[in-house]
Amino acid sequence: MSVPWSGEGLPPAAAERVAAVKGSGTWTSALSTGEFAAIRSVGFEPVGQVMGSAVFHIGRSGRYWGYHDCLFPGAGYGFSYVNTGDAPVAVSGSGAPSRALVGVFDQARRTALGRMSAECRTLGGDGVVAAELTMAPFIGQPNCYEFKVIGTAVRAEGSYHSDRPFTLHLDGQGFAKLLGAGWVPVELLVGMSIGVRHDDYRTRSQSYSWSNVEVGGWSELVNAVRSDARRQLQLQGAGKGGDGVIMADSQLRVWAEGCLRARNRSNSEQEDHVAESTMVGTTVARFRARQQPPRTLTVMPLGDRGDKLRKRLAAVASSPYGDRAEYGRLVQQISELND
C-alpha cells in the first residue's frame, strides 16, 4: 500500500525516476553535440535531464467574485454619464484585484522550478541549462493549469559544488559564452502583470471611429502591463543578487470581458479589456574575485652592480646638466637593491 504524498520534496514518481538514473550510472539530455562540447569546454559535464511540474486549480476570488475588476466608479451607469472621467488601468503590480491571480501563477511556477532544482541536487548537479518553462490547461479539468519546466542538469569539475543550483534558459553554447564573458547565471525568473481597463465613452468612440485614430485607453493598457511586468522581473533579479537580466521571452495577451461592475448594476452590455504580460529571463551576476595585491619584483645584486649604480648616481648629481628623471630611476634601483 502506497503512502499518500505530503507535497514536500519530490513527487514519488520523480523520486523513483531520479533514483533509477543515479543507479544506472548513465545520463540523458536534450543537448546537441555542439552544446555538449561547449559545456565541457568551460569545465562542466551533464548529469541528467531534470524536470519539475505542478498542477494548480485557479479558483475565483476577489470583489464581485472575480480577479478582473476594472475599479472604474462610472462603470454600469451608461455612456451618457460624463462626470466620471477616463477609466483608469487597474494593474496587478499596483494592488488591483488581479494581483491575487498573479500571485497564484507565481507560486505555481516557483513550485515547478523548485522541484526541478531538487532533482538537480539529487543528481549532484550545480545547475540547469536550457531550462524551458511552459504553462498549459490541464486536459479535461476546467480552471486547472499545469506548470512545467525541463532542462539538463550540469556539474562543475573539481571539489567545489554549489548548495543552490542555478537555473538558466540559455542553451549549452550560450552558457559557455556567458561564463567566458565573466558572468554567472543565478536563477530563471518570470515577471508577470495583469491590467484591466473599462471601455469608457472615449475608448468606444475611438474604436468605432471612421478615421485612423489611436485608441488611447488601449495603448495605455498595454504600456502599463508591459512596464509593470518588466519592473517585477527587475525586482526579482535584484532580490536574487543579480546584476542584470537576460531576456528569454516576452508575451502579451489581450481579450475582452463583460464588465463585472456593470453586471452588478444590471448593465451587461459594457465591457472591459484585459491585458496579460509575461516576461521570462535569467538574472546573472559578474564574477566577484578578490583583487590580488600587486606583486613586487625582487632584484638580487650581481657582482659590483650596487657600486656602479652609486657612482653613476654621484656623477648625475654633480653634473650641472644632470637629468632629474635619470636621477630618480637610479635612486629607485639602488633602493631595490638594498631591500
Secondary structure, DSSP 8 states (H G I E B T S, - for coil): ------SSSS-HHHHHHHHHHHHHT-------HHHHHHHHHTTEEEEEEEEEEEEEE----SGGGSS-----TTTTS-TT--TT-S--EEEGGGT-THHHHHHHHHHHHHHHHHHHHHHHHHTT-SEEEEEEEEEEE-TT-TTEEEEEEEEEEEEESSS---SS-EE--S-HHHHHHHHHTTEEEEEEEEEEEEEEEE--HHHHHHHT-SS----HHHHHHHHHHHHHHHHHHHHHHHHTT-SEEEEEEEEEEEEEEE-HHHHHTT-TT-EEEEEEEEEEEEEEEE----------------TTHHHHHHHHHHHHHH-TT--HHHHHHHHHHHHHHH-
